[in-house]
Amino acid sequence: MKKWEANIRKVTPYVPGEQPKRLDVIKLNTNENPYPPSPKVTEALRRMTAEPMRKYPDPEARQLVEAIAREEGVRPEQIFVGVGSDDVLAMIFLTFFNSKKPVLFPDITYSFYDVWADMLRIPYEQQPLNDAFEIECSDYEKENGGVIFPNPNAPTGALLGLSAIEDILVHNQDVIVVVDEAYIDFGGMTCTGLLDKYENLIVVKTFSKSRSMAGMRIGYAIAGEELIGYLNDVKYSFNSYTMNQAAILLGTAAAEDHAYFEETRQKIIATREQAKKELAALGFSFADSQANFLFVTHKEVSAAELFAALKEQGIYVRYFKKPRIDNYLRITIGTDQEMERLYAFLRGYLEKR
Ligand SMILES: *Cc1c(COP(=O)(O)O)cnc(C)c1O
């Protein structure tokens, strides 16, 4: 072994879902939005020129921050933007989870949380979801160094109501509580209304799912001014220019088109409710998802077999080879046409078998 080996920060990285090179794939594996970004984004793109790229972008990304603040009904000082909510969440782990006590999050959840905790040497304790794959609020009443969970949870889609969130906040007033609302726009109630009452709450959202902008990498945190200030201090100690000019301009255009956002999220909700009926009729069961995906298991056929059969057919879904969930598939809600092709294939496959 070389001497310097001992001084390397070795990490087991997060593995993102596959981005196939083929274009004919029905891509239901990474929870992207099947609809294009707002036409306002296309218009803003046409107006863009290369000239301003000579200069550094606005380090505060003020235009984008203000557009998000208007959309959320909060002050701009309550918004922190980053390169996708992954960047925002990593900054949150770095800034707020510095206790010797463990940070608490579910055992089945966004698989980036344990990666960041391991990388940053943050102690953590995973709280098992109950048999219905729901968060048990009482698991979050023990001493801890912080709490984080997605709402709705991923990859289960199960939603906690506002009173359950408040219950967790009531029991955790001495630590930072982070609610990752990546999927909240598909049927849940945002908990931003609790920010005034709980100054230790941080709500994280993203443009990647409900605003069809995964490729632009825009995410944000909403919290009290004081916490946002600490996040900015860490950001400026790392990289002042996280948001590039295109992200600032196009993200602003997306944030300003509330009508398009409403229209597309309602379409996805309607398709998801139809998918619940279709998949139940095909012998699948699942938690009552309020996200843009369903987490399904079949009464006879294994998830591994279905995953392979679907992939061979050019239909990509997500399979996690992990304890408790290795017989489940996470299926992103696509367009109605894409979903019809999924049902048609499954119908044929399950009949023939
Ligand atoms: C998709 C997702 C994110 C991050 O998305 P970004 O593209 O980085 O904004 C964060 N949390 C959860 C639970 C997600 O599913």
The ligand as an SDF file (V2000), in Angstrom:
LIG
                    3D

 15 15  0  0  0  0  0  0  0  0999 V2000
  -34.8420   13.9580   -7.1960 C   0  0  0  0  0  0  0  0  0  0  0  0
  -34.6480   14.1510   -5.7310 C   0  0  0  0  0  0  0  0  0  0  0  0
  -33.7980   15.1290   -5.2190 C   0  0  0  0  0  0  0  0  0  0  0  0
  -32.8210   15.9190   -6.0090 C   0  0  0  0  0  0  0  0  0  0  0  0
  -33.0970   16.3700   -7.1720 O   0  0  0  0  0  0  0  0  0  0  0  0
  -32.2140   17.4750   -7.8780 P   0  0  0  0  0  0  0  0  0  0  0  0
  -32.3400   17.0910   -9.3030 O   0  0  0  0  0  0  0  0  0  0  0  0
  -30.8070   17.4150   -7.3830 O   0  0  0  0  0  0  0  0  0  0  0  0
  -32.8770   18.7470   -7.5390 O   0  0  0  0  0  0  0  0  0  0  0  0
  -33.7520   15.3290   -3.8530 C   0  0  0  0  0  0  0  0  0  0  0  0
  -34.4630   14.5860   -3.0220 N   0  0  0  0  0  0  0  0  0  0  0  0
  -35.2530   13.6100   -3.4630 C   0  0  0  0  0  0  0  0  0  0  0  0
  -36.0190   12.7980   -2.4800 C   0  0  0  0  0  0  0  0  0  0  0  0
  -35.3580   13.3520   -4.8250 C   0  0  0  0  0  0  0  0  0  0  0  0
  -36.1010   12.3440   -5.2640 O   0  0  0  0  0  0  0  0  0  0  0  0
  1  2  1  0
  2  3  1  0
  2 14  2  0
  3  4  1  0
  3 10  2  0
  4  5  1  0
  5  6  1  0
  6  7  2  0
  6  8  1  0
  6  9  1  0
 10 11  1  0
 11 12  2  0
 12 13  1  0
 12 14  1  0
 14 15  1  0
M  END
$$$$
